Amino acid sequence: MRAAVAEYAAYGRAGFSLNGVARRAGVGKSSIYLRWQDKERLLADAVASSVVEPDPEDTGSFAGDLSALMVGLLQSWSQPATLVRHRLALDALPAAPDGGPAEAAPPVGATVDPAPVEAIDLIRRRALERGEPVGLSTDLLGDLVHGSLMLLVLRRAVPQDADEDELAALVAPYLTAVLAAAAD
């Protein structure tokens, strides 16, 4: 499964093949077929079993919980399986980049949705139980958290070796925006 993740990370959907996975894993292609029917199922299983979502820490406040989650998500994004999951989400977009007909997206199910919905829901419920105002649904809050982090990663260099304090400082302006939206 590590070989499948590495192969997709290296070549994307167009270059992902069972031959490449088998070569990378040092096994025969027939060995892969003993367990998986096709490359899409192998990839879905590989990503689903490899991605580790950060646990939503209870810091005692909505802002603290969201900050800890956002830092944890940034840390998890340095893992190959998480990066592949994001790449799958982009590859699953309906239209081809050249505006031509859309290609069929790989059937990877929930692995295409990289937002940590369960963690966001838990953080939101805890905040409401503490009496903190959260005027957003779990889905919208998840979109704002995840979208903010995506923009952070795409627009700014996030050092691979950054510690939690450095990541918290990078996240802070985005967290402020998410909290402002959630307070309305």
Secondary structure by P-SEA (a helix, b strand, c coil): caaaaaaaaacccccccaaaaaaaacccaaaaaaccccaaaaaaaaaaaccccccccccccaaaaaaaaaaaaaaacccaaaaaaaaaaaaacccccccccccccccccccccccaaaaaaaaaaaaaaacccccccaaaaaaaaaaaaaaaaacbbbbccccaaaaaaaaaaaaaaaaaaaac
